[in-house]
């Protein structure tokens, strides 16, 4: 009985540790014990039964023996005299259920049962993991930080009882994640679906920003406003291009929200990361000019549709703003639009001559037809809004806002 109590305690702990219901675990244990017993008694396969009842704490194994009046030739038979010590009503030709001593199954049988149970648990965990996360792949979830590893910087988060690992390279640079904090993470994918599934999560992926806006902006969620493209340098700046299917709905204004509430919620979730909301245009020149916000653009010239390259002319005092710190603004604009952008000042710094592209005599290249849009790039119309936690001096004085437009 004590062994049974210990067994059910261990069984309960095993179920909790692996988030497996007791009834399901019992079925797996019963199956494993049957396999082990049948190995120990190879000639009695169909005669062995296992009974496990957590309510009565009953864990027993029996072998069905034929009652004979002779000397038994194997464990499938029992002499009538022995049978009557177990059941006074036993009769020759009948059967009796003899209880087996589980502890005497043998080391190999016990090891086999243990391995079988482990295999079953792995399969259960795999199925549970897939059922829980497969529909959430490429979605945003809210998880709780449970542990922060000081050395490697790996952060363990818990979602619906499952531990997930946010590695350092998937964390927003400079962000301090503390134990107990709720954070939103993006599920980039599930690897090893057929073996041991691993859920990969990120806070640096550009689509995290898209999912956050979907949660905050009803017009994006219902499809009225469409996110056409996103470019991101996590922890620093994101540019997101939006477009409205309804001419009566301002895409940029919808993303900003009343008193900037919507964009502020996204910025706060990203620990103050700056966000530029760019109105998308199907006219490449317009879209490229808007993408370079907060800088003012005087003219955009497409130099090659095939190579997707262009030249952009900006006022001299806007050149550094257009390029950005370490080229960040130009880089993000290029990713957002899919064009290689060559930024030139209005006047040559040495000769003071005006850029030839601004001359009335300048003839821009003519293209018969633009190539089809790259389906992997979501491109996306009319006002520009920049939301930021800590603007630089240049941005604070020169950045274009929706109100200005």
C-alpha positions as CSV (number, residue, x, y, z in Angstrom):
1,X,0.0,0.0,0.0
2,X,2.8,2.4,0.8
3,X,4.4,1.7,-2.5
4,X,1.1,2.5,-4.2
5,X,0.8,5.8,-2.3
6,X,4.3,6.7,-3.4
7,X,3.5,5.7,-6.9
8,X,0.4,7.9,-7.1
9,X,2.3,10.9,-5.6
10,X,5.0,10.4,-8.2
11,X,2.3,10.1,-10.9
12,X,0.6,13.3,-9.8
13,X,4.0,15.2,-9.7
14,X,4.8,13.8,-13.2
15,X,1.5,15.0,-14.6
16,X,1.9,18.5,-13.1
17,X,5.5,18.8,-14.3
18,X,4.5,17.9,-17.9
19,X,1.1,19.5,-17.8
20,X,-0.6,16.2,-18.6
21,X,-4.0,15.2,-17.2
22,X,-3.8,12.3,-14.8
23,X,-6.2,10.1,-16.7
24,X,-4.2,10.3,-19.9
25,X,-0.9,9.7,-17.9
26,X,-2.5,6.6,-16.3
27,X,-3.3,5.2,-19.7
28,X,0.3,5.7,-20.8
29,X,1.7,4.1,-17.6
30,X,-0.7,1.2,-17.9
31,X,0.4,0.6,-21.5
32,X,4.0,0.8,-20.6
33,X,3.6,-1.6,-17.6
34,X,1.8,-4.1,-19.9
35,X,4.6,-4.0,-22.3
36,X,7.2,-4.5,-19.5
37,X,5.2,-7.4,-18.0
38,X,4.8,-9.1,-21.4
39,X,8.5,-9.0,-21.9
40,X,9.0,-10.5,-18.4
41,X,6.4,-13.2,-19.2
42,X,6.7,-13.7,-23.0
43,X,4.3,-16.7,-23.0
44,X,1.6,-14.9,-21.2
45,X,1.0,-11.8,-23.3
46,X,-2.8,-11.9,-23.5
47,X,-3.2,-13.2,-19.9
48,X,-1.7,-10.1,-18.2
49,X,-3.9,-7.2,-17.0
50,X,-2.9,-3.9,-15.2
51,X,-5.3,-2.0,-13.0
52,X,-4.6,1.6,-11.9
53,X,-7.2,3.5,-10.0
54,X,-6.1,6.9,-8.5
55,X,-9.3,7.2,-6.5
56,X,-8.7,4.0,-4.5
57,X,-4.9,4.3,-4.9
58,X,-5.0,0.8,-6.5
59,X,-2.1,-0.2,-8.7
60,X,-2.0,-4.0,-9.3
61,X,-1.0,-6.4,-12.0
62,X,-2.5,-9.8,-12.6
63,X,-1.9,-12.9,-14.7
64,X,-4.8,-15.3,-15.6
65,X,-3.9,-18.9,-14.8
66,X,-5.7,-22.1,-15.8
67,X,-6.5,-24.3,-12.8
68,X,-5.3,-27.9,-13.3
69,X,-4.9,-31.0,-11.0
70,X,-1.4,-31.7,-12.2
71,X,2.0,-30.0,-11.9
72,X,2.0,-26.6,-13.8
73,X,4.3,-26.5,-16.8
74,X,4.6,-22.7,-16.8
75,X,3.2,-19.5,-15.2
76,X,-0.1,-19.9,-17.2
77,X,-1.2,-22.8,-15.0
78,X,-1.7,-23.3,-11.3
79,X,-2.4,-26.5,-9.3
80,X,-5.9,-26.7,-7.8
81,X,-4.5,-26.9,-4.3
82,X,-2.6,-23.6,-4.7
83,X,-5.6,-22.0,-6.4
84,X,-7.8,-22.8,-3.4
85,X,-5.4,-20.9,-1.1
86,X,-6.3,-17.9,-3.1
87,X,-10.0,-18.7,-3.8
88,X,-11.7,-21.5,-1.8
89,X,-14.3,-21.9,-4.6
90,X,-11.7,-22.6,-7.3
91,X,-12.3,-25.6,-9.5
92,X,-10.3,-27.6,-12.0
93,X,-10.9,-26.2,-15.5
94,X,-11.6,-22.7,-14.3
95,X,-9.2,-19.7,-14.1
96,X,-7.9,-17.6,-11.4
97,X,-6.3,-14.1,-11.4
98,X,-2.9,-14.2,-9.6
99,X,-1.5,-10.9,-8.5
100,X,2.1,-10.3,-9.7
101,X,4.7,-8.6,-7.6
102,X,5.5,-5.5,-9.8
103,X,8.8,-5.0,-8.0
104,X,10.0,-8.4,-9.2
105,X,9.5,-7.7,-12.9
106,X,13.2,-7.2,-13.3
107,X,15.5,-4.3,-14.0
108,X,15.2,-4.6,-17.8
109,X,11.4,-4.6,-17.7
110,X,11.4,-1.6,-15.3
111,X,13.8,0.3,-17.6
112,X,11.7,-0.6,-20.6
113,X,8.6,0.8,-18.9
114,X,10.4,4.0,-17.9
115,X,11.7,4.5,-21.5
116,X,8.2,3.9,-22.9
117,X,6.6,6.4,-20.5
118,X,9.3,9.0,-21.4
119,X,8.6,8.5,-25.1
120,X,4.8,8.8,-24.5
121,X,5.4,12.0,-22.5
122,X,7.6,13.5,-25.3
123,X,4.8,12.8,-27.8
124,X,2.1,14.2,-25.5
125,X,4.3,17.4,-24.9
126,X,4.9,17.7,-28.7
127,X,1.1,17.4,-29.4
128,X,0.3,19.9,-26.6
129,X,2.9,22.3,-27.8
130,X,1.7,22.2,-31.4
131,X,-2.0,22.5,-30.4
132,X,-1.2,25.5,-28.2
133,X,1.1,27.4,-30.6
134,X,0.6,26.3,-34.1
135,X,-2.4,28.7,-34.6
136,X,-0.3,31.5,-33.0
137,X,2.6,31.2,-35.4
138,X,3.4,34.7,-36.7
139,X,1.2,36.3,-34.1
140,X,1.8,38.4,-31.0
141,X,1.3,36.9,-27.5
142,X,1.5,38.4,-24.0
143,X,3.9,36.4,-21.7
144,X,5.3,36.9,-18.2
145,X,9.0,37.2,-17.5
146,X,9.9,34.4,-15.1
147,X,13.7,34.5,-15.2
148,X,16.5,36.6,-16.5
149,X,19.9,34.9,-16.9
150,X,22.6,37.4,-16.0
151,X,25.4,35.8,-18.0
152,X,24.0,35.0,-21.4
153,X,21.2,37.4,-21.1
154,X,18.5,34.8,-22.1
155,X,15.1,35.7,-20.7
156,X,12.6,33.0,-19.8
157,X,8.9,33.9,-20.3
158,X,5.9,31.9,-19.5
159,X,2.8,31.7,-21.7
160,X,-0.2,29.5,-20.7
161,X,2.0,27.3,-18.5
162,X,4.7,26.8,-21.2
163,X,8.2,28.3,-20.8
164,X,9.7,30.1,-23.9
165,X,13.1,31.5,-24.3
166,X,13.8,35.0,-25.5
167,X,17.5,35.1,-26.5
168,X,19.6,38.2,-26.3
169,X,19.7,38.8,-30.1
170,X,15.8,38.8,-30.1
171,X,15.6,41.4,-27.3
172,X,15.3,45.1,-27.9
173,X,18.8,46.7,-27.4
174,X,18.9,48.5,-24.1
175,X,15.6,47.1,-22.8
176,X,15.6,46.0,-19.2
177,X,13.2,43.0,-18.7
178,X,12.5,42.3,-15.1
179,X,11.0,39.2,-13.5
180,X,7.2,39.4,-13.2
181,X,6.9,41.9,-16.0
182,X,4.3,41.2,-18.8
183,X,5.7,41.6,-22.3
184,X,4.5,41.1,-25.8
185,X,6.5,38.8,-28.0
186,X,6.1,37.8,-31.6
187,X,6.2,34.1,-32.5
188,X,8.5,33.9,-35.5
189,X,8.0,30.2,-36.1
190,X,8.0,26.7,-34.7
191,X,11.0,24.5,-35.6
192,X,11.2,20.7,-35.1
193,X,7.4,20.1,-35.4
194,X,7.8,16.4,-36.1
195,X,10.3,15.8,-33.2
196,X,10.7,18.2,-30.4
197,X,9.0,21.5,-31.2
198,X,10.8,24.7,-30.2
199,X,8.8,28.0,-30.3
200,X,11.0,30.9,-31.5
201,X,10.0,34.3,-30.1
202,X,11.2,37.8,-30.8
203,X,10.8,41.5,-29.7
204,X,13.0,42.8,-32.6
205,X,11.0,41.4,-35.5
206,X,9.4,44.1,-37.6
207,X,6.0,42.3,-37.7
208,X,5.8,42.7,-33.9
209,X,5.1,46.4,-34.6
210,X,2.4,45.5,-37.1
211,X,0.7,43.2,-34.6
212,X,0.8,45.8,-31.9
213,X,-0.9,48.3,-34.3
214,X,-3.5,45.7,-35.1
215,X,-4.3,45.4,-31.4
216,X,-4.4,49.2,-30.9
217,X,-6.0,50.3,-34.1
218,X,-9.5,48.9,-34.9
219,X,-9.3,50.2,-38.5
220,X,-6.2,48.0,-39.1
221,X,-7.8,45.0,-37.4
222,X,-11.0,45.2,-39.5
223,X,-9.0,45.8,-42.8
224,X,-10.1,49.5,-43.4
225,X,-6.5,50.6,-42.9
226,X,-3.8,48.5,-44.4
227,X,-0.2,48.2,-43.3
228,X,1.7,48.3,-46.6
229,X,5.3,48.1,-45.4
230,X,7.5,48.2,-42.3
231,X,11.2,48.8,-41.8
232,X,12.7,48.6,-38.4
233,X,15.9,49.1,-36.4
234,X,14.8,47.6,-33.1
235,X,15.3,49.9,-30.1
236,X,15.9,52.9,-32.2
237,X,13.3,53.6,-35.0
238,X,10.6,52.1,-37.0
239,X,8.9,53.4,-40.2
240,X,5.5,52.0,-41.0
241,X,3.6,52.8,-44.2
242,X,-0.2,52.7,-44.1
243,X,-3.0,53.2,-46.6
244,X,-6.8,53.5,-46.2
245,X,-9.3,51.6,-48.4
246,X,-11.9,54.2,-47.4
247,X,-11.2,57.7,-48.6
248,X,-13.2,59.0,-45.6
249,X,-10.8,57.4,-43.1
250,X,-7.4,59.0,-42.5
251,X,-4.9,56.1,-42.2
252,X,-2.3,58.1,-40.4
253,X,-4.8,59.7,-38.0
254,X,-6.3,56.3,-37.2
255,X,-2.9,55.0,-36.2
256,X,-2.1,58.1,-34.1
257,X,-5.5,57.9,-32.3
258,X,-7.3,60.4,-30.1
259,X,-4.7,62.5,-28.2
260,X,-2.0,60.2,-29.7
261,X,-3.3,57.3,-27.4
262,X,-2.8,54.5,-29.9
263,X,0.7,55.3,-31.1
264,X,1.8,56.1,-27.6
265,X,0.6,52.6,-26.4
266,X,2.8,51.0,-29.1
267,X,5.8,53.2,-28.4
268,X,5.5,52.4,-24.7
269,X,5.4,48.7,-25.4
270,X,8.6,49.0,-27.4
271,X,10.3,50.9,-24.6
272,X,10.2,54.3,-26.3
273,X,11.2,53.2,-29.8
274,X,10.5,56.1,-32.2
275,X,7.9,55.4,-34.8
276,X,7.3,57.3,-38.1
277,X,3.9,56.7,-39.7
278,X,4.2,57.2,-43.4
279,X,1.3,57.5,-45.8
280,X,1.7,55.1,-48.6
281,X,1.4,56.2,-52.3
282,X,1.2,54.1,-55.4
283,X,3.4,56.8,-57.0
284,X,7.0,55.7,-56.2
285,X,8.3,59.3,-56.2
286,X,5.7,60.4,-53.7
287,X,6.2,57.4,-51.5
288,X,10.0,57.7,-51.4
289,X,9.8,61.4,-50.5
290,X,7.4,60.7,-47.7
291,X,9.6,57.8,-46.5
292,X,12.5,60.2,-45.8
293,X,10.5,62.1,-43.2
294,X,11.2,64.1,-41.1
295,X,13.4,65.5,-43.9
296,X,12.0,67.8,-46.6
297,X,12.4,66.4,-50.2
298,X,12.6,68.8,-53.1
299,X,12.5,66.2,-55.9
300,X,12.7,62.5,-56.5
301,X,13.9,61.0,-59.7
302,X,13.6,57.3,-60.5
303,X,16.8,56.4,-62.2
304,X,16.0,52.7,-62.9
305,X,12.8,50.8,-62.3
306,X,14.5,47.5,-63.1
307,X,17.2,48.0,-60.4
308,X,14.7,50.0,-58.3
309,X,17.0,53.0,-57.8
310,X,16.4,56.7,-57.4
311,X,18.0,60.1,-56.7
312,X,16.5,62.4,-54.1
313,X,17.3,66.1,-53.8
314,X,17.0,67.8,-50.4
315,X,17.8,71.3,-49.1
316,X,21.4,71.5,-47.9
317,X,20.3,72.1,-44.3
318,X,18.2,68.9,-44.5
319,X,20.9,66.6,-45.8
320,X,22.0,65.3,-42.4
321,X,18.4,64.8,-41.3
322,X,17.6,62.9,-44.5
323,X,20.5,60.6,-44.1
324,X,20.1,60.3,-40.3
325,X,22.5,59.2,-37.6
326,X,24.8,56.6,-39.1
327,X,22.6,56.6,-42.2
328,X,19.7,55.2,-40.3
329,X,16.9,57.3,-41.8
330,X,18.0,56.7,-45.4
331,X,18.5,53.0,-44.6
332,X,15.0,52.6,-43.2
333,X,13.5,54.6,-46.0
334,X,15.2,52.3,-48.5
335,X,13.9,49.2,-46.8
336,X,10.4,50.7,-46.5
337,X,10.1,51.5,-50.2
338,X,12.3,48.8,-51.7
339,X,14.4,51.4,-53.6
340,X,18.1,52.2,-53.5
341,X,18.1,55.9,-52.5
342,X,20.9,58.3,-53.5
343,X,20.5,61.5,-51.5
344,X,22.0,64.7,-52.9
345,X,22.0,68.3,-51.6
346,X,20.2,71.1,-53.5
347,X,23.5,73.0,-54.0
348,X,26.9,71.5,-54.5
349,X,29.0,72.3,-51.4
350,X,32.1,73.1,-53.5
351,X,30.8,74.8,-56.6
352,X,27.4,76.0,-55.2
353,X,25.8,74.9,-58.4
354,X,22.2,73.7,-58.1
355,X,21.6,70.0,-58.7
356,X,20.9,69.3,-62.4
357,X,17.8,67.4,-61.5
358,X,16.2,70.7,-60.4
359,X,16.9,72.4,-63.7
360,X,13.8,73.2,-65.9
361,X,15.7,71.5,-68.7
362,X,16.2,68.2,-66.8
363,X,14.5,65.3,-68.5
364,X,13.7,62.4,-66.2
365,X,14.1,58.8,-67.5
366,X,10.9,57.4,-69.0
367,X,9.9,53.8,-68.2
368,X,7.4,51.9,-70.2
369,X,6.0,49.9,-67.3
370,X,7.0,49.3,-63.7
371,X,7.8,45.8,-62.7
372,X,5.3,44.0,-60.5
373,X,5.6,44.7,-56.8
374,X,7.7,42.4,-54.7
375,X,5.2,40.3,-52.8
376,X,7.6,39.9,-50.0
377,X,7.6,43.7,-49.4
378,X,4.4,45.2,-48.0
379,X,4.5,48.7,-49.3
380,X,2.4,51.3,-48.1
381,X,-0.7,57.6,-48.0
382,X,-0.6,61.6,-47.2
383,X,0.4,62.8,-43.7
384,X,3.5,62.0,-41.8
385,X,3.6,61.5,-38.0
386,X,6.6,60.8,-36.0
387,X,6.1,59.4,-32.5
388,X,9.2,59.3,-30.3
389,X,10.2,58.9,-26.7
390,X,13.4,61.0,-26.8
391,X,13.8,63.1,-30.0
392,X,17.2,64.4,-31.0
393,X,17.6,68.2,-31.2
394,X,17.4,68.1,-35.0
395,X,14.4,66.0,-35.1
396,X,12.7,68.0,-32.4
397,X,12.9,71.2,-34.5
398,X,12.6,69.9,-38.0
399,X,10.5,66.7,-38.0
400,X,7.3,66.9,-39.9
401,X,4.1,66.0,-38.1
402,X,0.6,65.2,-39.2
403,X,-0.6,68.6,-37.9
404,X,1.8,70.4,-40.1
405,X,0.4,68.7,-43.2
